[in-house]
Amino acid sequence: MNENQITELLVTGILERGPQALVDRFAVEVCGLREPLGEPQLFATQQRLRELSGTTRGLVVGLAPKREVSHSTANIGGNAIVDGVVAGSTMLLIENKISGALDWDQLVRHALHWSLPVDRVEPMWVADAVPPGYALTTWETLGGWLARERQRGDGPTAALLDLAQELQSRKLATLDAEAEHAPEAQPLDLELPSRPADPRVLSAAWDYGRVRKGCEELFARSPIEGRDCIDDTRRMREAFEVAGLPVPCGLRYAHRDGAMTPLRVLDTLYRGGGRLTDAYPPEWTGMRMRLTDHGADRAVLLAMLAWAGATKRDSARKNIFGTVPVIWPLTPERSPGLEALHAVVDGAER
């Protein structure tokens, strides 16, 4: 049984059981919440961002053999599909490991993707100082909760009994009813999307046809191939440092092969230099991570909108016009390192 199947047993066991008291005990004893979870909104596994009208706070919960995080990787711009979600008025985003330590960058990705306002300037943290928005817990702690549930009169569900047996067989938990509860954790109020910019106003201020033509010429002259990502990431970092500005977190903590920089995103669109879907995540939080957290400015956003206005790809047009106006207020007017693009966009201003 793999990690996903174990999470399925856990989430199914809670959903199957039904009573709010069990969900609240799980939130308090296993995840460190200190107040009721609230009326159930969602129980699911393998989830990307979903809008939940009754959910106002969130907590990323790392579940592993020990309360440890690994810093062997540092890529906060990667995928963010969380193992499990248990959501009431507070949302628990569960990431689990059945061996080894949790990856700090994966926990950060989940927090950013699900719109928790965690520290973007310095997102790295260590297990000895878990910041607000995160919680670390163990299988032994979960086993203690399962043992206490077995002692209660109505008993756990079949799925939770299967989970208890699995944890014992793997020697992840002893099912000791005296096992300690999780340390207290502090959920954060979810960040609501800003009032989006009006695409009609933007298209009235810039000639999208000229933006497209200029970008096509720019990337024909100066393509950003996948192998160029390391150099372009370094170039963008240096541009921010020379300008005396904080280097965006996505450029600082990037994949070993380099970040998907703003120019790489545009090259993917205009020249077809990469996998298109990597350039336009469907969620506004994902687009913010892809662009703003990697040093993009509003010139990049305008180039995205100009491309989307002409593409025949319905999903791409829908994603870009649905997310870029939302992150417009969160994106700086100008960023360093994008001067060639600025010349294109400035030349297309009406």
Summary of the structure (lengths in Angstrom):
residues: 350
radius of gyration: 22.6
end to end distance: 60.2
largest distance: 73.4
contacts: 1209
relative contact order: 0.13
helix: 48%
strand: 11%
